[in-house]
Amino acid sequence: MTGSHRLARLASTLAAAATVSAQADITQPSLPAPIPPAVQERELTLQHALRLSLQLNPELAASAQDVRAAEALERQSAARPNPELELEVDDFGGTDDRRGFDAATTTARISLPVELGGKRSRRREVASAEFRLASWEHEAMRRDKVAQTRRDFVDVLAAQERVALGEESLSLAEALLANADARVKAGKIPELERSKAEVEVSSARIKRDRVRRELEVHRRRLASNWGDRAARFPKAAGSLETFREIGSTNALSANLELAPEVARWADEIAASRARLAVEEASRTPDVTLSAGVSRAEEDGSTAFVAGLSIPLPLFDRNAGNVEAAREAARGFEHRLRAARLSAEIALAEILDQIETGRAEAVALRDTLLPAARQAFEAAQTGYEQGKFAFIDVIDAQRTLAEARARHLDALANYHKAHIELERLTGAPLESLYE
């Protein structure tokens, strides 16, 4: 009885010590402090918008946590199997001489699993590759969020310009109405001309109010990139009237290898090959070594015990898992080639969009806009002199407004294509809208 109690207390102490040691190795992550909403009291620049998005975007923060989790799993993959403490009592609670614990034999042993076949190192290779994959996922999301913030910023700048155009169109329509009213009172034109002018004023006001609402939608969408529900900045600062040079096609194509859409597949292949190595290593059975001490209560004698446990791989050689891992590795190689092809096609399309947007914006700026402006001024002057009808002035004004809107759309499309080029290639293009 006394020896059994001592061994039981020893086993309890060893188990408690192992538990305390394991708990001491665990670092409890601290929860991030609440982030206050981004409040802007001045004009918002693109650079400030990007800083806010990178610092406060909730999806980006979640992606960063995934990277940290993958890093923790990489550290965990290097851990060795824990030893096992076993306490065994034989020959007790029987009848006659075996009654109670007087004839019991108590054995305490520690068993240690020993991994063979390089399983631990291969497991670390898998975890390391998966950590790199999580890092690529985070980089892809970071690029996406930067690109989305840039696109939303372009939309806000374009919407602000549309509001300004709407205000100008309304002012022109009101000026035409005042002119028409004066000429009706002077008896130079019929009442119908003033009615047409009033219709144009109403139409211009409706369009102005619509683009104002659209501007608020774009402002809120931009602010949502850093987690704000409302736009707290008065306006976005910048101009779309800029054109920038891009690098050579060969240099941009070379950068595609560093794009997350392409580069991640190299780590996918590495991870799949490491998984294949793990499955092949699993064919080698692990052994378990054990050692301990045994005490016979009947005579108080003690003796050492030792053991070796080896699984016999008679029915399961892990063949199915090995074949599945091998086929998955081959599949990732095909996906790498497909990703490269898709990136090259996307690059060619983006370059075409940039050139198309630039050519259209320049043509509208240098040719169509001056002609439309000149036609409107001539029609307005001729109307005041009685040489043109009111409908001619309205047509010229609409043509000018449409030309301005087309020019603004071409500029926005051009900049968005540039943004997509930077997202795809990661090339350090010049800062926009400075």
Secondary structure, DSSP 4 states (H G I P E B T S, - for coil): -HHHHHHHHHHHHHHHHHHHHHHHTPPPPPPPPPPPPP---SPBPHHHHHHHHHHH-HHHHHHHHHHHHHHHHHHHHTPPPPPEEEEEEES-S-SGGGSTTTT-EEEEEEEEEE--TTHHHHHHHHHHHHHHHHHHHHHHHHHHHHHHHHHHHHHHHHHHHHHHHHHHHHHHHHHHHHHHHHHHHTTSS-HHHHHHHHHHHHHHHHHHHHHHHHHHHHHHHHHGGGT-SS--SS-B---S--------HHHHHHHGGGSHHHHHHHHHHHHHHHHHHHHHHTTSPPEEEEEEEEEETTTTEEEEEEEEE----SS---HHHHHHHHHHHHHHHHHHHHHHHHHHHHHHHHHHHHHHHHHHHHHIIIIIHHHHHHHHHHHHHHHHTTSS-HHHHHHHHHHHHHHHHHHHHHHHHHHHHHHHHHHHH---PPPS--
